[in-house]
Amino acid sequence: MKKQEPVSVKLFIASGCPHCPAVLQALSELIKAGEIAELHVSNIALVPEQAQKLNVRSVPWIKIGPFELTGAQTKKELQQWLARLQSDSGIQDYFSELFTTGNLKKVINLVKKEPELLKYFPKMMTDEDTPLGAKIGIGAVFEELQGSSAIKALIPDLTAILDAENPAVRNDACYYLGLTESTDAIAAIKSLADDKTPEVRETVHDALEIIHHAN
């Protein structure tokens, strides 16, 4: 369980929205109860630039940590999202749900805005309960971010799972280290040069080629 920190919530509403008053009421009750620390409410019609920056397309729109929610949400549902926020597994489940429901673009937008969220991906890669669709989605995100500072920051986390028992995990971690395009990843990649799995050894070559061509 993660250390509980004060939670700030953003809410976008619109005049005439049938669901907005109920969501605002529920969040107001949660802030009074001390379950959230801050509530920032904006009318989408009056701050369209802010809404566009956050990619708000419909209301009510709620942001709780990395979770972006739209539509009617009851107080109980909001409390469930708050509970998920307090655990790594809850956040990983959220990403798995997005990946497996065709929301890859939303994940990409999220991690571009908040690169620190990428730290959950190596954990998901090693979790046997992570759906295959989510693991494929992780690969798509890494390819989208190839060579970026965000993916370079993951070199230690990816290196740490190179000794995973599952060869698929080793293979993926090796490839993603190549996608960092960083010479700092070369030593870690080469550590798999004599891996017992042929596919992993082949990926070592491919990953090193990516770095070589980028530098």
Helices and strands as residue ranges (DSSP letters): E 8-13, H 20-32, E 38-43, H 48-53, E 61-64, E 67-70, H 75-85, H 88-100, H 104-113, G 115-119, H 120-126, H 132-144, H 149-152, H 155-160, H 167-179, G 183-185, H 186-190, H 198-214
